[in-house]
Amino acid sequence: MNYLAHLYLSGENNEVKVGNFIADAVKGRNLSKYPEGLQNGIKLHRCIDDFTDQHPIVLDVNKIFAPAYKKYAGIVTDMIFDHFLASNWQKFHEQTLSEYVDEVNEVLLSWFYIMPRRIQLMMPFWVKHRWPEIYSSPDGLIRALNGMPRYTSLPPRSDFVQEVLKKEQSGLQRAFNDFFVALSQEFYDAENN
């Protein structure tokens, strides 16, 4: 899953949110430089990724994007699923997406000093462009995909994603719904009970 899903699955614990948010930039198993709450968020992120990467629904969706993205198909699936989460946000959370992003940005910025350098460099763009909100529209998702090849190894094939979304919108939405129920039962409910 991508950033929005990781933040959502962190529940209401702000330290867990921050740890979950920075986890991709934290290498190794020694997390002792981080407070316990951040460590828990990093561990949660890794568990979510393991669950996601092995789930049959995700593996099936990855196959749809593999012809254009090969080993990076999972990244595209993560972004597509964050798009569905953002565009259906009111089904999952009582706050509007805009309110949630405001709150999350305030929390993340309060921990800026402890974030890995890679995340610190990303934060001005995250805050200014309000990435989770951009993902809520298909055009925003495509803009995000178009920008990624400049900074990552992701191939520039957003045209392929647009075609797939046109043809497979309802099937992908169903796949997201089914997967997100399983993911939420595994992590959100456990984190908040």
Secondary structure, DSSP 8 states (H G I E B T S, - for coil): --HHHHHHHTTT-HHHHHHHHHGGG--SS--TTS-HHHHHHHHHHHHHHHHHHH-HHHHHHHHHHHHHHGGGHHHHHHHHHHHHHHHTGGGT-SS-HHHHHHHHHHHHHHTGGGS-HHHHHHHHHHHHHTHHHHTTSHHHHHHHHHHHHHHSS--S-HHHHHHHHHHHHHHHHHHHHHHHHHHIIIIIHHHT-
